[in-house]
Amino acid sequence: MNERTIPESRRSRVHRDTRGGRRPAPAAVAAVLGLGVATSLVGVAAPAAAELELTTIEGLLPNGTPYTAVLPNDWNGTLLLDLDFNTSQERYQALYERGFAGAGVERSGAGDAPAISADLLTVRDIFAAEFGEPEYVLSNGRSRGGVTAAVLMETYPDEIDGAIAQCTVPGYIPSYNSKLDAAFAAQQLLGAQDLAIVDIPTDAAAYSALVSAWTGVLQTAQATPEGKARIALAHSLGQLPVRSSSTQPVPDPADSDAVQAAMFQTLTGQFSSRLGVRREYEQAAGGVFNWNDGVDYAAVFSLVRPEFQQVVRDMYDRAGLDLDAELRALNAAPRIVADPAAVAEVDRRGGHTADPDRPILFNQALGDATTQLVTISSYVEEAERNGKADLVRTTVVDTAGHCAFSTETYVSAVEVVDERVRTGVWPDTSAAAMNERVRVIDETASRDYIEYEIETFARPFFRGDVYTPTPDTTRPVATLVSPATAGPFASLSVQVDATDDRGLQRIVANIYRDGVLVKSTQTAVGGAVAGSHSATVTLPDGSYTVKYNAQDLAGNIAKTGTFAFTVDATAPTATVKDGAEFTVPTGSTYDRVSFKLFDAGRIDRVVLNGVTKDLSDNAWSDVNFVAPGVFGAVRGSNELVVHDVAGNTRTVTFVLN
């Protein structure tokens, strides 16, 4: 055993068992399972009539983590180690009544299963020093505690005899990769590309706004046939359970509308709760730890249970949409790339090897969208490839909600593994046998175990797997928004938009005159998949070319575009025309006046006292015979504004008699 520091504990002694020794496992119970088969169920005998008395010790580990250990007066020799032990005493009461001792800590922060495993082994040593060595030590846990239970067993097979992983997943990465698939499909299909699904904001107000925005997007989509179809597809690509809450009615599988309504509720719940957990792990890992580069969504859809594929097809047919075309569009959409260092850190925190040396039981709820049942199939298949299939069993409970097990269901799973480590042989884990265990524990308890064939999971990932982003060889696309015409312009307003499937580094627009660079402009984009660059440039009059492109994070450069334009920054001129036929002056005023107009970039119009007169867009033009009542002219002061095509102006004031 590794040496660990055992801290001083403070004991709350309810009862001290002074009989010495440990009692053997409870006597076997014969149960007829309705098939005419008698099965020996070790560990399910009703507890002795003696009143239950517990001895509790509690304290702080050297790192400040609070721990608790509890010994029942009729200990069966098995110790359960549990991440959530301190907050699970109501469930453990039934286990104490059946002779199990328990010890553990309580969760905090983004689960670090290896660190917690070390803490649990320290608590195990405290327990042994206080109460004596247990005959068997089982790691037990639900949800994140189930992840820890598996990691503890896989990492320390010499100290852990078996594991019960309940309502859990085989690592955080595979679970959240499949959740990303659902979110990505919703983002792309529902036109919500501006809403984050990774790199979740840490600011509380921004996070709340994001969740509210996603709720609104889904509710709006659910109001249309097209939106309903796309919600069903997004849900299915995440391989999520259909019904995920006990408050939802159980939909008839043949009723596509009822199934889709349940899918909508489940998908909405993913955005309202799972984005926060993703944010927690992104913060702990220092970056995005999930990805979908290289994922073929048509292939993922082929793994969806046939009855749910049919619901999606029904909804698409009703909406008049092309399902295959939308799957192709998803495959063509810009992908999410993870930070390999963040992937490695989250894998370290909870990755599984699926190469156990001790028995493990996964006890899963059918309708748990937090810890999807489908993920467990990947562990089973990987263990089989590793030659460890006989060490793994899975049971399925027909309940909806996260860890929505009855206490009797929870206890029956523990008893199965306890029997397996005592006898070296798995007891019957069929639904009938597990329900019989529940009946023996409590005649009135609901018997929820079912037979269920779990489909293949699309996104397995195990400890030691290495994430390598698919090489990015795709160029960005840059589009010139402005200028849209060749001018002339008094000053240049340039705008270039760009997109990239992985992330943009910068967008560039350079100005050339006679092949010589005269002005360079650019905007850093910072990894976004879409961006815009704008600049206003003042240039001397003349002819120019703008050359524009974009560069992505991998160094790929968009095809460079060119556009020719001219600059005219010189105001037009307006000269009083000589000759009595045009102009009749009286000192500094006029009875009648005419003007000769000139602009190299062409005259556009004149405005006389607010009255506009369009001209012929020539370099030379005239305004003749201006007198009171003509072209808006009046007796007294008048204002003539001459506009050229580039927008430059010249203002002339004059007085008419």
C-alpha positions as CSV (number, residue, x, y, z in Angstrom):
1,M,0.0,0.0,0.0
2,N,1.2,3.5,-0.7
3,E,2.2,5.5,2.4
4,R,-0.4,8.2,3.2
5,T,-0.6,10.6,6.0
6,I,-3.4,9.8,8.4
7,P,-4.7,12.9,10.0
8,E,-6.2,13.1,13.5
9,S,-9.9,12.5,13.4
10,R,-12.6,13.6,15.7
11,R,-15.0,10.8,16.6
12,S,-18.7,11.0,17.1
13,R,-19.4,7.7,18.7
14,V,-23.0,6.6,18.6
15,H,-22.1,3.0,19.4
16,R,-18.9,0.9,19.6
17,D,-19.1,-2.7,18.5
18,T,-17.1,-4.7,21.1
19,R,-17.8,-8.2,19.9
20,G,-14.6,-8.4,17.9
21,G,-14.0,-9.9,14.4
22,R,-16.2,-9.4,11.4
23,R,-19.3,-11.3,10.5
24,P,-19.4,-13.2,7.2
25,A,-21.5,-12.2,4.3
26,P,-25.2,-12.6,4.9
27,A,-26.7,-15.9,4.1
28,A,-27.8,-16.6,0.5
29,V,-31.4,-16.0,-0.4
30,A,-33.2,-18.3,-2.8
31,A,-35.5,-16.5,-5.1
32,V,-37.8,-17.8,-7.8
33,L,-37.6,-15.3,-10.7
34,G,-40.8,-16.3,-12.5
35,L,-38.7,-18.5,-14.9
36,G,-38.7,-21.5,-12.6
37,V,-35.0,-20.8,-11.7
38,A,-33.8,-20.5,-8.2
39,T,-30.9,-18.0,-7.9
40,S,-28.6,-17.6,-5.0
41,L,-28.4,-13.9,-4.1
42,V,-25.6,-13.3,-1.6
43,G,-25.9,-10.1,0.3
44,V,-29.7,-9.5,-0.1
45,A,-30.9,-11.2,3.1
46,A,-33.0,-9.0,5.3
47,P,-31.0,-7.4,8.1
48,A,-31.0,-8.9,11.6
49,A,-33.7,-7.7,13.9
50,A,-31.1,-6.0,16.2
51,E,-31.4,-2.2,16.3
52,L,-28.9,-0.5,13.9
53,E,-26.2,1.4,15.7
54,L,-23.5,3.4,14.0
55,T,-20.0,4.6,14.9
56,T,-19.0,7.7,13.0
57,I,-15.6,9.4,12.7
58,E,-15.1,12.7,10.8
59,G,-12.3,15.2,10.3
60,L,-10.2,17.0,7.8
61,L,-7.6,15.6,5.5
62,P,-4.3,17.5,5.2
63,N,-5.5,19.3,2.2
64,G,-8.6,20.6,4.1
65,T,-11.1,18.1,2.6
66,P,-13.7,17.0,5.1
67,Y,-14.1,13.3,5.4
68,T,-16.5,10.9,7.2
69,A,-16.5,7.2,7.9
70,V,-19.3,5.2,9.4
71,L,-19.3,1.6,10.8
72,P,-22.6,-0.3,11.4
73,N,-22.7,-2.5,14.5
74,D,-23.3,-5.6,12.3
75,W,-20.6,-4.9,9.7
76,N,-20.3,-7.4,6.9
77,G,-16.7,-6.7,6.2
78,T,-17.2,-4.5,3.1
79,L,-16.2,-0.9,3.0
80,L,-17.7,1.5,0.3
81,L,-15.6,4.5,-0.7
82,D,-17.6,7.3,-2.2
83,L,-16.8,10.8,-3.5
84,D,-20.3,12.0,-2.3
85,F,-20.4,10.1,0.9
86,N,-20.8,13.1,3.2
87,T,-23.9,14.2,1.3
88,S,-25.4,10.8,0.7
89,Q,-26.3,9.6,4.2
90,E,-30.0,9.1,3.4
91,R,-29.1,6.5,0.7
92,Y,-26.4,4.9,2.9
93,Q,-28.8,4.3,5.7
94,A,-30.2,1.3,3.8
95,L,-26.7,0.1,3.1
96,Y,-25.8,0.3,6.8
97,E,-28.9,-1.7,7.6
98,R,-27.5,-4.4,5.3
99,G,-24.1,-4.5,7.0
100,F,-22.0,-2.2,4.7
101,A,-19.6,0.4,6.1
102,G,-19.0,3.6,4.2
103,A,-16.4,6.3,4.0
104,G,-15.6,9.2,1.8
105,V,-15.5,12.9,1.2
106,E,-17.6,15.5,-0.7
107,R,-17.1,17.0,-4.1
108,S,-15.8,20.5,-4.9
109,G,-14.9,22.2,-8.2
110,A,-14.4,20.5,-11.5
111,G,-14.0,16.8,-10.6
112,D,-10.3,15.7,-10.5
113,A,-10.8,11.9,-10.1
114,P,-7.2,11.0,-9.6
115,A,-6.8,13.6,-6.8
116,I,-10.1,12.5,-5.2
117,S,-9.0,8.8,-5.5
118,A,-5.9,9.6,-3.5
119,D,-8.1,11.3,-0.9
120,L,-10.4,8.3,-0.7
121,L,-7.5,5.9,-0.1
122,T,-6.3,8.1,2.7
123,V,-9.8,7.9,4.2
124,R,-9.7,4.2,3.8
125,D,-6.5,4.1,5.8
126,I,-8.2,6.2,8.5
127,F,-11.0,3.8,8.6
128,A,-8.7,0.8,8.9
129,A,-6.7,2.4,11.7
130,E,-9.9,3.1,13.6
131,F,-12.0,0.0,12.9
132,G,-9.6,-2.6,11.5
133,E,-8.9,-3.7,7.9
134,P,-11.9,-4.3,5.8
135,E,-12.2,-7.6,4.0
136,Y,-13.3,-5.9,0.8
137,V,-13.2,-2.4,-0.5
138,L,-15.6,-1.2,-3.2
139,S,-15.5,2.1,-4.9
140,N,-19.1,3.4,-5.2
141,G,-20.5,6.6,-6.7
142,R,-23.2,8.3,-8.7
143,S,-22.7,10.8,-11.5
144,R,-19.3,12.5,-11.1
145,G,-18.9,10.1,-8.2
146,G,-19.4,7.3,-10.6
147,V,-16.5,8.6,-12.8
148,T,-14.4,8.7,-9.6
149,A,-15.4,5.2,-8.7
150,A,-14.3,3.8,-12.0
151,V,-11.0,5.8,-12.0
152,L,-10.2,4.7,-8.4
153,M,-10.8,1.0,-9.3
154,E,-8.8,1.2,-12.6
155,T,-5.9,3.1,-11.0
156,Y,-5.6,1.1,-7.7
157,P,-6.6,-2.5,-8.5
158,D,-4.5,-3.7,-5.6
159,E,-6.5,-1.7,-3.1
160,I,-10.0,-1.7,-4.6
161,D,-11.8,-5.0,-5.1
162,G,-14.6,-3.7,-7.4
163,A,-16.6,-0.7,-8.5
164,I,-20.2,0.4,-8.7
165,A,-20.5,3.3,-11.1
166,Q,-24.1,4.5,-11.1
167,C,-25.8,7.1,-13.5
168,T,-22.4,8.0,-14.8
169,V,-20.3,8.2,-18.0
170,P,-16.9,6.7,-19.0
171,G,-15.1,10.0,-18.8
172,Y,-16.1,13.6,-19.3
173,I,-14.7,14.0,-22.8
174,P,-16.9,11.4,-24.6
175,S,-20.0,12.6,-22.9
176,Y,-19.5,16.2,-23.7
177,N,-18.4,15.5,-27.2
178,S,-21.8,14.0,-27.9
179,K,-23.5,16.9,-26.2
180,L,-21.5,19.2,-28.4
181,D,-22.9,17.4,-31.5
182,A,-26.4,18.2,-30.4
183,A,-25.5,21.8,-29.6
184,F,-23.6,22.2,-32.9
185,A,-26.5,20.9,-35.0
186,A,-28.9,23.2,-33.2
187,Q,-26.6,26.1,-33.7
188,Q,-26.2,25.5,-37.4
189,L,-29.7,24.4,-38.3
190,L,-31.5,27.0,-36.3
191,G,-29.4,29.9,-37.5
192,A,-27.8,30.6,-34.1
193,Q,-24.2,30.8,-35.2
194,D,-23.7,33.9,-33.1
195,L,-24.5,31.9,-29.9
196,A,-21.7,30.1,-28.1
197,I,-21.6,26.4,-27.6
198,V,-18.0,26.2,-26.4
199,D,-15.7,28.8,-24.8
200,I,-18.7,29.6,-22.5
201,P,-18.5,33.1,-20.9
202,T,-17.3,33.1,-17.3
203,D,-19.2,36.4,-16.5
204,A,-22.4,35.5,-14.7
205,A,-24.5,38.1,-16.5
206,A,-23.1,37.0,-19.9
207,Y,-23.7,33.4,-19.1
208,S,-27.3,34.0,-18.0
209,A,-27.9,36.0,-21.2
210,L,-26.5,33.1,-23.3
211,V,-28.7,30.5,-21.7
212,S,-31.8,32.8,-22.1
213,A,-30.9,33.4,-25.8
214,W,-30.6,29.7,-26.4
215,T,-34.0,29.0,-24.7
216,G,-35.5,31.6,-26.9
217,V,-34.0,30.1,-30.1
218,L,-35.4,26.7,-29.2
219,Q,-38.8,27.9,-28.2
220,T,-39.1,29.9,-31.4
221,A,-38.1,27.0,-33.5
222,Q,-40.5,24.7,-31.8
223,A,-43.4,26.8,-33.0
224,T,-42.8,25.9,-36.7
225,P,-42.7,22.5,-38.5
226,E,-39.2,23.3,-39.8
227,G,-37.9,24.1,-36.4
228,K,-39.5,21.0,-34.9
229,A,-37.8,18.8,-37.5
230,R,-34.4,20.4,-36.9
231,I,-34.7,20.1,-33.1
232,A,-35.4,16.4,-33.5
233,L,-32.3,16.0,-35.6
234,A,-30.1,18.0,-33.3
235,H,-31.4,15.9,-30.3
236,S,-30.8,12.7,-32.1
237,L,-27.2,13.5,-33.2
238,G,-26.4,14.0,-29.5
239,Q,-27.7,10.4,-28.9
240,L,-29.7,11.9,-26.0
241,P,-32.5,10.1,-24.3
242,V,-36.0,11.1,-25.4
243,R,-37.7,11.5,-22.1
244,S,-35.4,13.0,-19.4
245,S,-37.6,14.1,-16.6
246,S,-40.2,12.3,-14.5
247,T,-42.5,15.2,-15.0
248,Q,-42.7,14.5,-18.7
249,P,-45.3,12.1,-19.9
250,V,-44.0,8.8,-21.4
251,P,-44.4,9.3,-25.2
252,D,-45.8,6.6,-27.4
253,P,-42.9,5.6,-29.7
254,A,-45.4,5.5,-32.6
255,D,-46.5,9.1,-31.9
256,S,-43.9,11.2,-33.7
257,D,-45.4,14.5,-32.3
258,A,-45.2,13.2,-28.7
259,V,-41.6,11.9,-29.1
260,Q,-40.5,15.2,-30.7
261,A,-42.1,17.2,-27.8
262,A,-40.0,15.1,-25.4
263,M,-36.9,15.7,-27.5
264,F,-37.5,19.4,-27.4
265,Q,-37.7,19.4,-23.6
266,T,-34.6,17.3,-23.3
267,L,-32.6,19.5,-25.7
268,T,-33.7,22.6,-24.0
269,G,-32.5,21.2,-20.7
270,Q,-29.1,20.6,-22.2
271,F,-28.7,24.3,-22.8
272,S,-30.1,25.4,-19.5
273,S,-27.8,23.1,-17.4
274,R,-24.9,21.6,-19.3
275,L,-23.4,24.8,-20.6
276,G,-22.5,25.6,-17.0
277,V,-20.7,22.4,-16.5
278,R,-18.9,22.8,-19.8
279,R,-17.8,26.3,-18.6
280,E,-16.6,24.7,-15.3
281,Y,-14.3,22.2,-17.1
282,E,-13.1,24.8,-19.7
283,Q,-12.0,27.0,-16.8
284,A,-10.3,24.1,-15.1
285,A,-8.6,22.9,-18.3
286,G,-7.7,26.3,-19.6
287,G,-9.5,26.0,-22.9
288,V,-12.0,24.2,-25.2
289,F,-11.8,20.4,-24.5
290,N,-14.4,19.2,-27.0
291,W,-14.3,19.1,-30.8
292,N,-16.2,17.9,-33.9
293,D,-13.5,18.3,-36.6
294,G,-13.6,15.1,-38.6
295,V,-17.1,14.1,-37.5
296,D,-19.4,12.7,-40.2
297,Y,-22.9,13.6,-39.1
298,A,-24.5,11.3,-41.6
299,A,-22.6,8.5,-40.0
300,V,-23.6,9.6,-36.5
301,F,-27.3,9.7,-37.6
302,S,-27.0,6.1,-38.8
303,L,-26.2,5.0,-35.2
304,V,-29.3,6.6,-33.8
305,R,-31.9,4.1,-32.7
306,P,-34.1,3.2,-35.7
307,E,-37.3,4.3,-34.0
308,F,-35.9,7.8,-33.4
309,Q,-34.5,8.0,-36.8
310,Q,-38.0,7.4,-38.1
311,V,-39.3,10.2,-35.9
312,V,-36.8,12.6,-37.4
313,R,-37.7,11.5,-40.9
314,D,-41.4,11.9,-40.2
315,M,-40.8,15.5,-39.0
316,Y,-38.6,16.3,-42.0
317,D,-41.2,15.0,-44.4
318,R,-44.0,17.0,-42.8
319,A,-41.8,20.2,-42.9
320,G,-41.0,19.6,-46.6
321,L,-37.2,19.6,-45.8
322,D,-34.5,17.4,-47.3
323,L,-32.9,15.5,-44.4
324,D,-29.9,14.3,-46.4
325,A,-29.3,17.9,-47.7
326,E,-29.2,19.2,-44.1
327,L,-26.8,16.5,-43.0
328,R,-24.6,17.5,-45.9
329,A,-24.9,21.1,-44.8
330,L,-23.8,20.2,-41.2
331,N,-20.8,18.3,-42.6
332,A,-19.9,21.4,-44.6
333,A,-20.2,23.8,-41.7
334,P,-17.1,25.3,-40.0
335,R,-16.0,22.9,-37.2
336,I,-14.9,23.3,-33.6
337,V,-11.4,22.5,-32.8
338,A,-10.3,21.7,-29.3
339,D,-7.1,22.8,-27.5
340,P,-5.0,19.6,-27.2
341,A,-3.7,20.7,-23.9
342,A,-7.2,21.2,-22.5
343,V,-8.2,17.8,-23.9
344,A,-5.3,16.2,-22.1
345,E,-6.2,17.9,-18.8
346,V,-9.9,16.9,-18.8
347,D,-8.9,13.4,-19.8
348,R,-6.5,13.3,-16.8
349,R,-9.3,14.5,-14.6
350,G,-11.8,11.7,-15.5
351,G,-10.7,9.6,-18.4
352,H,-11.3,5.8,-18.2
353,T,-9.0,3.1,-19.6
354,A,-11.8,0.5,-20.1
355,D,-9.1,-2.0,-19.1
356,P,-10.2,-2.9,-15.6
357,D,-8.5,-5.5,-13.4
358,R,-11.4,-5.7,-11.0
359,P,-15.2,-6.1,-11.6
360,I,-17.3,-3.0,-12.4
361,L,-21.0,-2.6,-12.7
362,F,-22.6,0.3,-14.5
363,N,-26.1,1.0,-13.3
364,Q,-27.7,3.5,-15.6
365,A,-31.0,5.3,-15.9
366,L,-32.7,5.1,-19.3
367,G,-33.9,8.7,-19.2
368,D,-30.8,10.4,-17.9
369,A,-29.7,13.2,-20.2
370,T,-26.9,14.3,-17.9
371,T,-25.1,11.0,-18.0
372,Q,-26.3,9.4,-21.3
373,L,-26.8,5.6,-21.2
374,V,-25.4,5.2,-24.7
375,T,-21.9,6.2,-23.6
376,I,-21.6,3.0,-21.6
377,S,-21.7,0.9,-24.7
378,S,-18.3,2.3,-25.6
379,Y,-16.7,1.1,-22.3
380,V,-18.2,-2.3,-22.7
381,E,-16.9,-2.6,-26.3
382,E,-13.5,-1.3,-25.4
383,A,-13.2,-3.7,-22.4
384,E,-14.1,-6.5,-24.7
385,R,-11.3,-5.5,-27.1
386,N,-9.0,-5.4,-24.1
387,G,-10.0,-9.0,-23.1
388,K,-11.9,-7.7,-20.0
389,A,-15.5,-8.3,-21.0
390,D,-16.2,-10.6,-18.1
391,L,-15.3,-7.9,-15.6
392,V,-18.0,-5.5,-16.8
393,R,-21.7,-5.6,-16.4
394,T,-24.4,-3.1,-17.2
395,T,-27.9,-2.8,-15.8
396,V,-30.6,-0.4,-17.0
397,V,-33.3,1.2,-15.0
398,D,-36.4,2.6,-16.6
399,T,-36.5,6.0,-14.9
400,A,-36.2,9.5,-16.2
401,G,-34.0,12.2,-14.6
402,H,-30.5,12.4,-13.4
403,C,-29.7,9.6,-11.0
404,A,-33.4,9.0,-10.5
405,F,-33.0,5.7,-8.8
406,S,-34.9,4.4,-5.9
407,T,-32.9,3.6,-2.8
408,E,-33.7,-0.1,-3.3
409,T,-32.3,0.1,-6.9
410,Y,-29.2,1.8,-5.6
411,V,-28.6,-0.8,-2.9
412,S,-29.3,-3.8,-5.2
413,A,-26.4,-2.6,-7.5
414,V,-24.0,-2.5,-4.6
415,E,-25.0,-5.9,-3.4
416,V,-24.4,-7.4,-6.9
417,V,-20.8,-6.2,-6.9
418,D,-20.3,-7.3,-3.3
419,E,-21.3,-10.8,-4.2
420,R,-19.1,-10.8,-7.3
421,V,-16.0,-9.9,-5.3
422,R,-16.8,-12.4,-2.6
423,T,-17.5,-15.4,-4.9
424,G,-15.5,-14.5,-8.0
425,V,-18.6,-15.1,-10.1
426,W,-21.1,-12.6,-11.4
427,P,-24.6,-13.2,-10.0
428,D,-27.5,-13.0,-12.5
429,T,-27.8,-9.3,-13.5
430,S,-30.8,-9.8,-15.8
431,A,-33.7,-7.3,-15.2
432,A,-35.8,-10.1,-13.6
433,A,-33.0,-11.0,-11.2
434,M,-32.3,-7.3,-10.3
435,N,-36.0,-6.7,-9.7
436,E,-36.2,-9.7,-7.5
437,R,-33.4,-8.2,-5.4
438,V,-35.4,-5.0,-5.2
439,R,-38.4,-7.0,-4.0
440,V,-36.4,-8.7,-1.3
441,I,-35.1,-5.4,-0.1
442,D,-38.6,-3.8,0.0
443,E,-41.8,-5.6,-1.2
444,T,-43.4,-2.2,-1.9
445,A,-40.5,-0.8,-4.0
446,S,-40.9,-0.1,-7.7
447,R,-39.1,-2.6,-9.8
448,D,-37.7,-0.6,-12.6
449,Y,-34.9,-2.7,-14.1
450,I,-35.5,-3.5,-17.8
451,E,-33.8,-5.4,-20.5
452,Y,-32.4,-2.9,-23.0
453,E,-29.9,-3.2,-25.8
454,I,-27.7,-0.1,-25.8
455,E,-26.9,1.3,-29.3
456,T,-23.3,2.0,-30.4
457,F,-21.9,5.3,-29.1
458,A,-20.6,7.6,-31.8
459,R,-17.9,9.4,-29.8
460,P,-15.7,7.1,-27.7
461,F,-12.5,8.4,-26.1
462,F,-10.4,6.7,-23.5
463,R,-7.4,7.4,-21.3
464,G,-4.3,7.4,-23.4
465,D,-6.2,8.4,-26.6
466,V,-4.5,11.5,-28.1
467,Y,-6.5,14.2,-29.8
468,T,-4.8,15.6,-32.8
469,P,-6.7,18.3,-34.7
470,T,-7.4,17.4,-38.3
471,P,-4.8,19.4,-40.4
472,D,-6.4,22.6,-41.6
473,T,-5.7,23.0,-45.3
474,T,-8.9,24.9,-46.1
475,R,-8.4,28.5,-47.2
476,P,-10.6,31.2,-45.6
477,V,-13.0,33.1,-47.9
478,A,-12.7,36.9,-48.1
479,T,-15.4,39.1,-49.6
480,L,-15.1,42.8,-50.5
481,V,-18.2,44.6,-49.2
482,S,-17.0,48.2,-49.8
483,P,-16.2,49.8,-52.2
484,A,-18.9,48.4,-54.4
485,T,-18.4,50.8,-57.3
486,A,-15.2,52.2,-58.9
487,G,-15.9,55.7,-57.5
488,P,-14.6,58.3,-57.6
489,F,-14.5,58.7,-53.8
490,A,-13.5,61.7,-51.7
491,S,-12.0,59.2,-49.3
492,L,-12.0,55.4,-49.3
493,S,-14.2,53.4,-46.9
494,V,-13.1,49.8,-47.3
495,Q,-14.8,46.7,-45.7
496,V,-13.8,43.1,-46.1
497,D,-15.7,40.2,-44.5
498,A,-14.2,36.8,-44.1
499,T,-15.0,33.3,-42.8
500,D,-13.0,30.2,-42.0
501,D,-13.9,26.7,-40.9
502,R,-11.5,26.7,-38.0
503,G,-10.7,30.3,-37.1
504,L,-9.4,33.5,-38.6
505,Q,-6.2,35.2,-37.6
506,R,-6.5,38.5,-39.6
507,I,-8.2,40.2,-42.5
508,V,-6.1,42.5,-44.7
509,A,-6.9,45.2,-47.3
510,N,-3.9,46.9,-49.0
511,I,-4.1,49.9,-51.3
512,Y,-1.8,50.2,-54.4
513,R,-1.1,52.9,-57.0
514,D,0.7,52.0,-60.1
515,G,1.7,48.7,-58.5
516,V,3.2,50.4,-55.5
517,L,1.8,49.8,-51.9
518,V,0.7,53.1,-50.5
519,K,-1.4,52.0,-47.6
520,S,-1.8,48.8,-45.6
521,T,-4.8,48.1,-43.3
522,Q,-5.8,45.0,-41.3
523,T,-7.8,43.7,-38.4
524,A,-6.8,40.9,-36.0
525,V,-9.7,38.5,-35.6
526,G,-8.5,36.3,-32.7
527,G,-9.7,32.9,-33.8
528,A,-13.4,33.6,-34.6
529,V,-14.8,31.8,-37.6
530,A,-16.2,35.0,-39.0
531,G,-14.9,38.5,-38.9
532,S,-15.0,41.9,-40.6
533,H,-12.3,44.5,-41.3
534,S,-13.2,48.2,-41.9
535,A,-11.0,51.2,-42.5
536,T,-11.3,54.7,-43.9
537,V,-8.3,55.9,-45.9
538,T,-7.5,59.4,-47.2
539,L,-5.6,59.4,-50.5
540,P,-4.5,61.9,-53.1
541,D,-6.5,62.1,-56.3
542,G,-5.8,59.3,-58.7
543,S,-6.5,55.7,-59.7
544,Y,-5.9,52.9,-57.2
545,T,-6.4,49.2,-56.6
546,V,-7.4,47.5,-53.3
547,K,-6.0,44.0,-52.8
548,Y,-7.7,42.0,-50.0
549,N,-7.5,38.6,-48.3
550,A,-7.6,36.8,-45.0
551,Q,-5.4,34.4,-43.1
552,D,-6.6,31.7,-40.8
553,L,-4.9,30.3,-37.6
554,A,-3.2,27.6,-39.6
555,G,-1.6,30.1,-41.9
556,N,-3.9,29.4,-44.9
557,I,-4.5,32.5,-47.0
558,A,-7.7,33.3,-48.8
559,K,-7.6,33.9,-52.6
560,T,-6.5,37.5,-53.0
561,G,-9.2,39.7,-54.6
562,T,-8.5,43.0,-56.4
563,F,-10.8,46.0,-57.1
564,A,-9.9,49.2,-59.0
565,F,-11.2,52.6,-57.9
566,T,-10.4,56.3,-58.2
567,V,-10.1,59.0,-55.6
568,D,-11.2,62.6,-56.2
569,A,-10.6,64.7,-53.1
570,T,-10.7,68.1,-54.9
571,A,-13.7,70.2,-54.6
572,P,-15.4,71.4,-57.9
573,T,-15.0,75.0,-59.0
574,A,-17.8,77.5,-59.8
575,T,-16.9,80.6,-61.8
576,V,-19.2,83.5,-62.8
577,K,-19.6,83.6,-66.6
578,D,-18.8,86.8,-68.4
579,G,-21.0,88.3,-71.0
580,A,-24.2,90.3,-70.8
581,E,-26.1,87.4,-72.3
582,F,-25.1,85.3,-69.2
583,T,-24.5,87.7,-66.3
584,V,-25.8,91.2,-65.6
585,P,-23.9,92.6,-62.6
586,T,-24.8,95.7,-60.6
587,G,-21.7,96.4,-58.5
588,S,-21.3,93.3,-56.2
589,T,-24.9,92.1,-56.9
590,Y,-26.6,90.7,-59.9
591,D,-29.8,91.2,-61.9
592,R,-29.0,87.9,-63.5
593,V,-26.0,85.5,-63.1
594,S,-24.6,82.4,-64.7
595,F,-21.9,79.9,-63.6
596,K,-19.3,77.7,-65.3
597,L,-18.7,74.5,-63.3
598,F,-15.7,72.2,-63.5
599,D,-14.5,69.0,-61.7
600,A,-12.0,66.5,-63.1
601,G,-14.1,63.8,-61.4
602,R,-17.3,65.0,-62.9
603,I,-20.1,67.3,-61.7
604,D,-23.0,65.5,-60.1
605,R,-25.6,68.2,-59.1
606,V,-26.2,71.6,-57.8
607,V,-28.4,72.7,-54.9
608,L,-29.7,76.3,-55.0
609,N,-31.3,77.4,-51.8
610,G,-32.3,73.8,-51.1
611,V,-33.6,73.1,-54.6
612,T,-31.7,70.3,-56.3
613,K,-30.9,70.2,-60.0
614,D,-29.3,67.1,-61.4
615,L,-26.6,67.6,-64.0
616,S,-25.1,65.3,-66.6
617,D,-22.1,64.0,-64.7
618,N,-19.6,65.7,-67.0
619,A,-16.4,67.4,-66.1
620,W,-17.8,70.7,-67.4
621,S,-21.3,72.0,-66.7
622,D,-23.3,75.2,-66.5
623,V,-25.9,76.9,-64.4
624,N,-27.3,79.7,-66.6
625,F,-29.6,82.7,-66.2
626,V,-30.2,82.6,-62.5
627,A,-32.6,85.3,-61.5
628,P,-35.3,85.7,-58.9
629,G,-37.9,82.9,-59.4
630,V,-35.5,80.7,-61.4
631,F,-34.2,77.4,-60.0
632,G,-35.3,78.5,-56.5
633,A,-33.4,81.8,-56.6
634,V,-34.7,84.7,-54.6
635,R,-34.1,88.4,-54.3
636,G,-31.4,89.0,-51.8
637,S,-28.9,86.4,-50.5
638,N,-28.6,83.0,-52.3
639,E,-26.5,79.9,-51.8
640,L,-25.4,77.6,-54.5
641,V,-23.8,74.3,-53.5
642,V,-22.0,72.4,-56.2
643,H,-21.5,68.6,-55.7
644,D,-19.1,66.4,-57.6
645,V,-19.6,62.7,-58.1
646,A,-17.1,61.9,-55.3
647,G,-19.1,63.9,-52.8
648,N,-16.9,67.0,-52.6
649,T,-18.7,70.3,-52.5
650,R,-18.1,73.9,-53.3
651,T,-20.4,76.6,-51.9
652,V,-21.0,80.0,-53.6
653,T,-23.0,82.8,-52.2
654,F,-24.4,85.7,-54.2
655,V,-27.0,88.5,-54.0
656,L,-29.8,89.0,-56.6
657,N,-31.5,92.4,-57.1
